[in-house]
Amino acid sequence: MGAPRTSYESGHTPKFLVVVDDTPECDRAIYFGARRAVRTGAALVLLAVADPGRSHDWLGVGELIAKDAEDACWELLKRAAKRAHDVSGIDAEASVRLGARSEQILHLIEEDRDIAFLVLAASSSAEGPGPLILNLVAKSSVNFPIPVVIVPEKMDDDEIDPIT
């Protein structure tokens, strides 16, 4: 499972990692993560991942597609950071990664040993809770390196506040 977490060692601060995307339920994860981080004295890390693919690697098109994807991620993070600050008063760390989302999440968790919790929101759609929950968490839950908090999309602020 890798090296031990350093989240609660002297000189370290535990971090809540929230994966940011453009889904409606993402706001629930941002809200929960920000409120829980401020209440526990933790930090908040917002991560956006884009997978521009490799099909356009000729004539610099791939680089342009990757740059556009990265710019879109930074815009998502800017809005998410504002939302987190508005609900908690804390300034979140922001990270953009390019590549497969599940892989990039695991890389960041491995690189930042202070990340103590992953916060995701579950969709209430008929298709299920979402591909990230199904692919990243459900399939690898036995070996996942940190606890995962899954916030239901239908949970409103008044329901989240008492538990954060």
C-alpha positions in Angstrom: 0.0 0.0 0.0 3.0 2.3 0.0 4.7 4.4 2.7 2.6 5.5 5.7 0.7 8.8 5.6 2.3 11.8 7.3 -0.9 13.7 7.8 -0.8 13.8 11.6 2.9 13.9 12.2 4.4 16.9 13.8 4.9 19.7 11.3 2.3 18.3 8.9 -1.4 19.2 8.2 -3.9 16.6 7.1 -5.6 17.4 3.8 -9.0 16.6 2.3 -8.7 15.9 -1.5 -11.7 16.8 -3.6 -11.8 15.9 -7.2 -13.4 18.7 -9.2 -15.3 18.2 -12.4 -18.3 19.8 -14.1 -21.0 17.4 -12.8 -23.9 18.8 -10.7 -22.9 16.6 -7.7 -19.4 18.0 -7.5 -20.6 21.0 -5.5 -21.6 18.5 -2.7 -18.1 17.2 -2.4 -16.6 20.8 -2.5 -19.0 21.9 0.2 -18.4 18.9 2.4 -14.6 19.0 2.0 -14.4 22.7 2.7 -16.6 22.6 5.8 -14.9 19.5 7.2 -11.4 20.8 6.5 -12.1 24.1 8.4 -13.8 22.3 11.3 -10.9 19.9 11.8 -8.1 22.3 11.1 -7.1 20.5 7.9 -6.3 21.8 4.5 -8.3 21.4 1.3 -6.8 20.2 -2.0 -8.9 20.6 -5.2 -7.8 18.5 -8.1 -9.1 18.7 -11.7 -7.9 16.1 -14.3 -8.2 16.3 -18.0 -7.5 13.4 -20.4 -6.9 15.1 -23.8 -5.9 11.7 -25.3 -3.1 11.0 -27.7 -4.9 10.8 -31.0 -3.8 14.2 -32.3 0.0 14.2 -31.7 0.8 15.5 -35.2 1.6 19.1 -36.1 1.2 20.3 -32.5 -2.5 19.7 -32.4 -2.1 17.4 -29.4 -0.3 20.2 -27.5 -3.1 22.6 -28.3 -5.8 20.2 -27.2 -3.8 19.5 -23.9 -3.4 23.3 -23.3 -7.2 23.8 -23.8 -8.0 21.0 -21.5 -5.6 22.3 -18.9 -7.1 25.9 -19.2 -10.6 24.4 -18.7 -9.4 22.6 -15.6 -8.0 25.8 -14.1 -11.3 27.6 -14.8 -13.2 24.8 -12.9 -10.7 25.0 -10.1 -11.1 28.8 -9.8 -14.8 28.4 -9.4 -14.4 25.5 -7.0 -11.9 27.4 -4.9 -14.2 30.4 -4.7 -17.1 28.2 -3.6 -14.8 26.5 -0.9 -13.7 29.9 0.4 -17.3 31.2 0.4 -18.5 28.3 2.6 -15.5 27.9 4.9 -13.1 30.9 4.6 -10.2 28.7 3.7 -8.0 29.0 0.7 -7.6 25.6 -1.1 -4.6 24.3 -2.8 -5.3 23.6 -6.5 -3.8 21.0 -8.8 -4.3 20.2 -12.5 -3.2 16.9 -13.9 -3.4 15.6 -17.4 -4.0 11.9 -18.0 -6.3 9.2 -16.9 -8.3 10.5 -13.9 -8.1 7.5 -11.6 -4.4 7.2 -12.3 -3.7 10.9 -11.6 -5.7 10.8 -8.4 -3.6 7.9 -7.1 -0.4 9.6 -8.2 -1.3 12.7 -6.2 -2.3 10.7 -3.2 1.1 8.9 -3.4 3.1 12.1 -3.9 1.4 14.1 -1.1 1.6 12.0 2.0 -0.5 14.6 3.9 -3.6 13.8 2.0 -5.7 11.9 4.5 -9.2 11.7 2.9 -10.6 11.6 -0.6 -14.0 13.3 -0.9 -16.3 12.4 -3.8 -19.9 13.0 -4.5 -22.3 10.3 -5.7 -24.6 11.1 -8.5 -28.3 10.3 -8.0 -28.8 9.6 -11.7 -30.2 6.3 -13.0 -26.8 5.4 -14.4 -25.3 5.0 -10.9 -23.1 6.9 -8.6 -20.6 7.9 -11.2 -17.6 6.4 -13.0 -15.0 7.6 -10.6 -16.8 5.9 -7.6 -17.4 2.7 -9.6 -13.9 2.5 -11.2 -11.6 4.0 -8.7 -13.1 3.2 -5.3 -15.4 0.2 -5.7 -13.0 -1.9 -7.7 -9.9 -1.0 -5.6 -11.4 -0.4 -2.2 -9.5 -3.1 -0.5 -6.2 -1.6 -1.6 -7.1 2.1 -1.7 -4.5 4.1 0.2 -6.8 6.4 2.2 -10.4 6.5 3.4 -13.0 7.8 1.0 -15.9 10.0 1.9 -18.8 9.8 -0.5 -21.4 12.6 -0.3 -24.8 11.9 -1.8 -25.8 14.4 -4.4 -29.2 14.9 -2.8 -27.7 15.9 0.6 -28.2 19.6 1.0 -26.2 22.2 3.0 -28.5 21.9 6.1 -27.9 18.1 6.1 -24.1 18.4 5.6 -23.5 21.1 8.2 -24.2 19.1 11.3 -21.9 16.3 10.3 -19.0 18.4 9.1 
